[in-house]
Amino acid sequence: MPADYLPVLDTIKAGEWDAVHRLIQAHSDPLACRIHAYLHRQQGDLENADYWYARARMSAPGNSMADELDCLYQMAQTNRLD
């Protein structure tokens, strides 16, 4: 059953990086790995970001950080538990 990652993404928007990292580390599904990759990309740790994108079964996107966050929100909405 997919997790509800909207609160995690809201925590990203709030700039609470340490809290987000703690929240997302408990999950290993592709969306969680992509969110984890986003965090490392945002921090400029591109090697670690590439590792997490690979775990999400994709290569690092060439989009902007804002576009990537929008994409993550759309994916989280699709996977949301209602």
Kinemage of the C-alpha trace (Angstrom):
@kinemage 1
@onewidth
@group {chain A} dominant
@subgroup {mainchain}
@vectorlist {calphas} color= white
{ca met a 1} P 0.000 0.000 0.000
{ca pro a 2} L 1.509 3.383 -0.988
{ca ala a 3} L 2.402 5.954 1.648
{ca asp a 4} L 0.994 9.468 1.752
{ca tyr a 5} L 4.002 11.622 0.900
{ca leu a 6} L 2.159 14.949 0.742
{ca pro a 7} L 3.135 15.857 4.333
{ca val a 8} L 6.756 15.035 3.478
{ca leu a 9} L 6.628 17.325 0.437
{ca asp a 10} L 5.022 20.067 2.525
{ca thr a 11} L 7.943 19.714 4.934
{ca ile a 12} L 10.311 20.205 1.985
{ca lys a 13} L 8.482 23.414 1.081
{ca ala a 14} L 8.893 24.560 4.687
{ca gly a 15} L 12.648 24.090 4.317
{ca glu a 16} L 12.928 21.544 7.121
{ca trp a 17} L 15.581 19.404 5.414
{ca asp a 18} L 16.644 17.351 8.434
{ca ala a 19} L 13.040 16.471 9.272
{ca val a 20} L 12.337 15.444 5.673
{ca his a 21} L 15.427 13.257 5.559
{ca arg a 22} L 14.345 11.462 8.739
{ca leu a 23} L 10.804 10.973 7.393
{ca ile a 24} L 11.792 9.677 3.974
{ca gln a 25} L 14.522 7.277 5.115
{ca ala a 26} L 11.873 4.918 6.500
{ca his a 27} L 10.601 4.205 2.954
{ca ser a 28} L 12.197 2.517 -0.048
{ca asp a 29} L 9.536 2.562 -2.765
{ca pro a 30} L 10.349 4.398 -6.030
{ca leu a 31} L 8.562 7.626 -5.065
{ca ala a 32} L 10.337 7.751 -1.693
{ca cys a 33} L 13.662 7.192 -3.437
{ca arg a 34} L 12.880 9.983 -5.896
{ca ile a 35} L 12.022 12.327 -3.027
{ca his a 36} L 15.267 11.305 -1.316
{ca ala a 37} L 17.136 12.036 -4.572
{ca tyr a 38} L 15.473 15.451 -4.763
{ca leu a 39} L 16.784 16.289 -1.291
{ca his a 40} L 20.352 15.418 -2.237
{ca arg a 41} L 20.017 17.284 -5.535
{ca gln a 42} L 18.781 20.342 -3.645
{ca gln a 43} L 21.792 20.098 -1.328
{ca gly a 44} L 24.153 19.906 -4.314
{ca asp a 45} L 25.162 16.304 -3.568
{ca leu a 46} L 24.636 15.118 -7.143
{ca glu a 47} L 26.481 11.821 -6.750
{ca asn a 48} L 24.185 10.809 -3.902
{ca ala a 49} L 21.184 12.152 -5.830
{ca asp a 50} L 22.132 9.939 -8.790
{ca tyr a 51} L 22.269 6.929 -6.448
{ca trp a 52} L 18.745 7.630 -5.179
{ca tyr a 53} L 17.369 8.326 -8.664
{ca ala a 54} L 18.776 4.946 -9.725
{ca arg a 55} L 16.979 3.361 -6.774
{ca ala a 56} L 13.832 5.075 -8.078
{ca arg a 57} L 14.528 3.282 -11.394
{ca met a 58} L 15.313 6.441 -13.358
{ca ser a 59} L 18.157 8.751 -14.230
{ca ala a 60} L 18.390 12.253 -12.822
{ca pro a 61} L 15.908 14.530 -14.597
{ca gly a 62} L 17.056 17.644 -16.389
{ca asn a 63} L 14.206 19.725 -15.039
{ca ser a 64} L 14.404 22.604 -12.572
{ca met a 65} L 14.084 21.982 -8.861
{ca ala a 66} L 10.686 23.715 -8.885
{ca asp a 67} L 9.489 21.517 -11.753
{ca glu a 68} L 10.786 18.401 -9.988
{ca leu a 69} L 8.941 19.355 -6.801
{ca asp a 70} L 5.748 19.928 -8.826
{ca cys a 71} L 6.218 16.495 -10.405
{ca leu a 72} L 6.698 14.916 -6.961
{ca tyr a 73} L 3.473 16.551 -5.749
{ca gln a 74} L 1.592 15.199 -8.778
{ca met a 75} L 2.964 11.711 -8.168
{ca ala a 76} L 2.114 11.900 -4.460
{ca gln a 77} L -1.445 12.987 -5.309
{ca thr a 78} L -1.814 9.969 -7.597
{ca asn a 79} L -0.512 7.570 -4.924
{ca arg a 80} L -2.335 9.189 -2.026
{ca leu a 81} L -4.287 7.046 0.394
{ca asp a 82} L -7.879 8.260 0.635
